[in-house]
Amino acid sequence: MAKVKGAIVVDIEKCKGCGVCVPACPTDVIALAKEVNGKGYHYAYMVNPDACTGCTNCAVVCPDGVITVYRIKVQ
């Protein structure tokens, strides 16, 4: 069975930093940045990208739909 590696892309300028995605991630990949976006919000980012499995939990719970999840099969 092939392993799946995931990655997320967050639209930083549209992220409101609500943090709903942080506890939704089963592998603790997401955190809120110390920096802020143009609107003054701490945005979500991948703090531990190697652990991402591409489960899409973060994208499903995001109220603003600013997270896109990518998945690739690795051998």
C-alpha beads as a LAMMPS data file, in Angstrom:
LAMMPS data file: protein, C-alpha beads

75 atoms
74 bonds

1 atom types
1 bond types

-500.0 500.0 xlo xhi
-500.0 500.0 ylo yhi
-500.0 500.0 zlo zhi

Masses

1 110.0

Atoms # bond

1 1 1 0.000 0.000 0.000
2 1 1 1.375 3.394 -0.982
3 1 1 1.892 6.036 1.673
4 1 1 0.298 9.431 1.233
5 1 1 2.088 12.695 1.880
6 1 1 0.059 15.827 2.266
7 1 1 0.535 19.562 2.197
8 1 1 -1.724 22.514 2.819
9 1 1 -1.807 25.964 1.304
10 1 1 -3.438 28.716 3.342
11 1 1 -4.653 31.916 1.709
12 1 1 -2.831 34.061 4.260
13 1 1 -4.609 37.309 3.452
14 1 1 -8.069 35.758 3.861
15 1 1 -7.275 33.751 7.018
16 1 1 -8.861 35.294 10.130
17 1 1 -6.776 33.279 12.578
18 1 1 -9.775 31.679 14.277
19 1 1 -7.651 28.606 15.084
20 1 1 -10.386 26.037 14.410
21 1 1 -8.005 24.119 12.145
22 1 1 -5.305 23.726 14.819
23 1 1 -7.103 21.182 17.071
24 1 1 -8.709 19.529 14.011
25 1 1 -5.282 18.368 12.788
26 1 1 -4.545 14.858 14.114
27 1 1 -0.799 15.161 13.470
28 1 1 -0.216 18.667 14.924
29 1 1 0.878 20.148 11.600
30 1 1 -0.888 23.516 11.879
31 1 1 -0.205 26.471 14.167
32 1 1 -0.983 30.154 14.163
33 1 1 1.883 32.373 13.047
34 1 1 3.394 35.017 15.285
35 1 1 3.311 37.367 12.282
36 1 1 0.078 38.946 11.124
37 1 1 -1.479 39.339 7.690
38 1 1 -2.618 42.596 6.092
39 1 1 -5.771 42.639 8.220
40 1 1 -3.889 42.135 11.485
41 1 1 -4.779 38.467 12.060
42 1 1 -2.382 35.706 13.069
43 1 1 -2.767 33.286 10.158
44 1 1 -2.507 29.476 10.076
45 1 1 0.587 27.826 8.626
46 1 1 2.340 24.450 8.502
47 1 1 4.620 24.302 11.534
48 1 1 5.453 20.613 10.966
49 1 1 5.031 19.959 7.211
50 1 1 6.657 16.504 7.217
51 1 1 3.865 15.123 9.415
52 1 1 0.992 16.121 7.114
53 1 1 -1.018 13.154 5.836
54 1 1 -3.451 15.142 3.686
55 1 1 -6.459 14.093 5.755
56 1 1 -8.349 17.333 4.858
57 1 1 -9.734 17.816 8.395
58 1 1 -8.407 21.380 8.454
59 1 1 -10.041 22.303 5.161
60 1 1 -13.373 20.800 6.210
61 1 1 -13.579 22.749 9.484
62 1 1 -12.260 26.075 8.109
63 1 1 -15.239 28.465 8.251
64 1 1 -13.791 30.692 5.527
65 1 1 -12.568 27.960 3.162
66 1 1 -9.045 29.376 2.925
67 1 1 -7.200 26.042 3.231
68 1 1 -6.419 23.880 0.207
69 1 1 -5.064 20.375 0.771
70 1 1 -2.805 18.518 -1.641
71 1 1 -2.004 14.804 -1.473
72 1 1 0.631 12.767 -3.298
73 1 1 1.478 9.084 -3.141
74 1 1 5.027 8.282 -2.112
75 1 1 6.714 4.921 -2.413

Bonds

1 1 1 2
2 1 2 3
3 1 3 4
4 1 4 5
5 1 5 6
6 1 6 7
7 1 7 8
8 1 8 9
9 1 9 10
10 1 10 11
11 1 11 12
12 1 12 13
13 1 13 14
14 1 14 15
15 1 15 16
16 1 16 17
17 1 17 18
18 1 18 19
19 1 19 20
20 1 20 21
21 1 21 22
22 1 22 23
23 1 23 24
24 1 24 25
25 1 25 26
26 1 26 27
27 1 27 28
28 1 28 29
29 1 29 30
30 1 30 31
31 1 31 32
32 1 32 33
33 1 33 34
34 1 34 35
35 1 35 36
36 1 36 37
37 1 37 38
38 1 38 39
39 1 39 40
40 1 40 41
41 1 41 42
42 1 42 43
43 1 43 44
44 1 44 45
45 1 45 46
46 1 46 47
47 1 47 48
48 1 48 49
49 1 49 50
50 1 50 51
51 1 51 52
52 1 52 53
53 1 53 54
54 1 54 55
55 1 55 56
56 1 56 57
57 1 57 58
58 1 58 59
59 1 59 60
60 1 60 61
61 1 61 62
62 1 62 63
63 1 63 64
64 1 64 65
65 1 65 66
66 1 66 67
67 1 67 68
68 1 68 69
69 1 69 70
70 1 70 71
71 1 71 72
72 1 72 73
73 1 73 74
74 1 74 75
